[in-house]
Amino acid sequence: MKKTVSLTKDGKAALEKELAELTAQRPQIAERLATARAFGDLSENQEYTDARAEQKMVENRILEIEETLKNAKIIRSGTKSTVGIGATVKIELGGKEVEYSIVGPVEADPAAKRISDQSPIGKAMLGRKVGDEFTLPNGKTGKILEIA
């Protein structure tokens, strides 16, 4: 059974861009491999080893992105009345106001304030409305201030 991956339009576009960039790297890596092979003995050839490692990393990421895009379901931003995937939510947490975008796990990047719907805070906020309070597993409470 294939696993459906939830992506926003922006997330899909970012993956497609990354895929194009990685695909464009293939000829340069092939050239590096050919040049390194010309140096002779491959067992002690660091250039060849490095190029093969880069090739493996790039090819694995290409496969991962292709699989993700093949199983992607584009999320439409829900209503602004409840928190859902694709929503941007302003909350009060620990006496501070913070704004997060709720995304699927593939797009999650806490440093960029994009949190997964499967994270503890994401789960706690899903389905809530402006003014609702929520409790995190660590006991901290928060309040939904705004949904966009």
Backbone torsions as a table, in degrees:
resi	resn	phi	psi	omega
1	MET	NA	127.1	-179.1
2	LYS	-77.4	143.4	179.3
3	LYS	-93.1	122.3	177.2
4	THR	-75.4	137.5	-179.3
5	VAL	-112.5	125.0	179.2
6	SER	-85.4	124.8	178.8
7	LEU	-133.2	147.4	170.7
8	THR	-83.7	167.4	177.3
9	LYS	-58.9	-43.1	179.9
10	ASP	-64.0	-39.8	179.0
11	GLY	-64.3	-40.6	178.1
12	LYS	-65.1	-43.8	179.8
13	ALA	-62.2	-40.5	179.4
14	ALA	-64.1	-41.3	178.1
15	LEU	-66.2	-41.0	178.5
16	GLU	-62.8	-39.1	178.0
17	LYS	-65.4	-45.3	178.9
18	GLU	-61.6	-40.3	178.9
19	LEU	-61.7	-44.0	179.2
20	ALA	-62.8	-41.5	180.0
21	GLU	-65.4	-42.5	179.5
22	LEU	-66.9	-40.8	179.2
23	THR	-62.6	-37.4	178.8
24	ALA	-67.5	-20.8	179.5
25	GLN	-78.3	-18.6	-175.4
26	ARG	-54.9	-47.5	-179.2
27	PRO	-62.1	-38.6	179.2
28	GLN	-65.2	-39.6	179.7
29	ILE	-67.1	-41.5	177.7
30	ALA	-61.0	-39.2	178.2
31	GLU	-65.7	-41.9	177.4
32	ARG	-61.3	-40.8	179.0
33	LEU	-63.4	-44.1	-179.7
34	ALA	-63.2	-42.7	179.0
35	THR	-63.9	-43.9	-179.2
36	ALA	-66.2	-36.1	177.8
37	ARG	-62.1	-33.7	-178.3
38	ALA	-67.4	-17.8	179.5
39	PHE	-72.2	-13.8	176.5
40	GLY	110.4	-135.2	-173.3
41	ASP	-46.2	113.2	-176.9
42	LEU	-75.8	-20.7	-177.3
43	SER	-68.6	-26.6	180.0
44	GLU	-122.2	32.1	-174.9
45	ASN	-109.5	96.2	-175.9
46	GLN	-65.1	-35.1	178.2
47	GLU	-60.5	-43.0	179.5
48	TYR	-65.8	-44.7	179.9
49	THR	-60.1	-44.4	179.3
50	ASP	-64.7	-42.7	-179.9
51	ALA	-65.1	-40.8	177.7
52	ARG	-64.6	-40.2	178.7
53	ALA	-64.0	-42.1	178.2
54	GLU	-65.2	-42.2	178.7
55	GLN	-60.4	-43.6	179.6
56	LYS	-62.6	-44.1	-179.8
57	MET	-62.7	-46.9	-178.6
58	VAL	-64.1	-46.4	-178.8
59	GLU	-64.4	-39.5	177.8
60	ASN	-64.2	-42.0	179.2
61	ARG	-66.6	-39.4	177.0
62	ILE	-59.5	-46.9	178.8
63	LEU	-61.1	-41.5	179.8
64	GLU	-62.7	-45.9	-179.6
65	ILE	-66.1	-43.3	179.4
66	GLU	-60.4	-42.0	178.6
67	GLU	-64.8	-42.6	178.8
68	THR	-61.4	-47.6	-179.0
69	LEU	-65.6	-35.4	179.5
70	LYS	-64.4	-33.5	-177.0
71	ASN	-103.6	13.6	-175.2
72	ALA	-75.7	141.0	171.3
73	LYS	-121.7	118.9	-176.9
74	ILE	-76.1	129.8	-178.8
75	ILE	-88.3	129.2	171.2
76	ARG	-94.8	136.9	178.5
77	SER	-57.2	131.5	-178.8
78	GLY	-74.6	-165.8	178.6
79	THR	-72.0	159.7	179.0
80	LYS	-86.7	7.5	-179.0
81	SER	-90.4	-25.1	178.9
82	THR	-134.6	155.3	179.3
83	VAL	-77.6	128.6	176.8
84	GLY	-150.2	176.9	178.1
85	ILE	-62.0	133.8	-179.0
86	GLY	97.6	-10.9	-178.9
87	ALA	-84.7	150.7	170.2
88	THR	-107.6	126.4	-171.4
89	VAL	-123.7	130.4	173.5
90	LYS	-99.7	126.7	-178.4
91	ILE	-129.1	162.3	169.9
92	GLU	-108.5	124.4	-177.6
93	LEU	-143.6	120.8	-179.8
94	GLY	62.5	33.7	178.5
95	GLY	80.5	2.9	-179.9
96	LYS	-119.8	147.8	174.0
97	GLU	-91.0	130.3	-179.4
98	VAL	-135.0	146.9	178.6
99	GLU	-119.1	130.9	-180.0
100	TYR	-129.0	149.7	168.8
101	SER	-102.0	133.9	179.2
102	ILE	-93.1	120.6	-177.6
103	VAL	-132.7	174.0	174.5
104	GLY	-74.1	166.7	-176.1
105	PRO	-59.0	-31.8	-178.3
106	VAL	-65.2	-35.7	-176.9
107	GLU	-90.9	-8.4	-174.2
108	ALA	-57.7	134.8	177.1
109	ASP	-154.6	86.3	-175.7
110	PRO	-54.2	-33.8	179.3
111	ALA	-64.0	-28.8	178.8
112	ALA	-96.3	11.4	178.3
113	LYS	64.3	32.4	172.4
114	ARG	-114.5	111.4	-176.5
115	ILE	-112.8	149.5	-178.5
116	SER	-73.5	146.8	173.9
117	ASP	-67.0	-13.9	-179.5
118	GLN	-97.8	-4.0	177.1
119	SER	-74.5	160.7	179.9
120	PRO	-55.4	-44.1	-178.9
121	ILE	-72.0	-36.8	177.5
122	GLY	-62.8	-46.6	178.4
123	LYS	-60.8	-40.0	-177.7
124	ALA	-66.2	-28.9	-177.0
125	MET	-91.7	-23.9	-175.6
126	LEU	-54.9	132.9	177.2
127	GLY	81.7	-4.8	-179.1
128	ARG	-82.3	161.2	-179.5
129	LYS	-115.6	167.7	176.5
130	VAL	-57.4	132.5	-179.3
131	GLY	95.6	-19.0	179.4
132	ASP	-70.5	146.8	174.0
133	GLU	-103.8	155.1	178.7
134	PHE	-140.7	157.0	180.0
135	THR	-121.4	132.5	177.7
136	LEU	-86.4	161.5	179.0
137	PRO	-56.8	-27.0	179.8
138	ASN	-83.1	2.2	176.8
139	GLY	95.9	-13.0	178.5
140	LYS	-68.3	147.0	178.8
141	THR	-115.0	152.6	178.7
142	GLY	-139.3	172.7	-178.7
143	LYS	-138.8	136.3	177.3
144	ILE	-77.7	119.8	-179.2
145	LEU	-98.8	-35.7	-175.0
146	GLU	-158.7	144.0	176.2
147	ILE	-125.1	127.2	178.3
148	ALA	-124.0	NA	NA
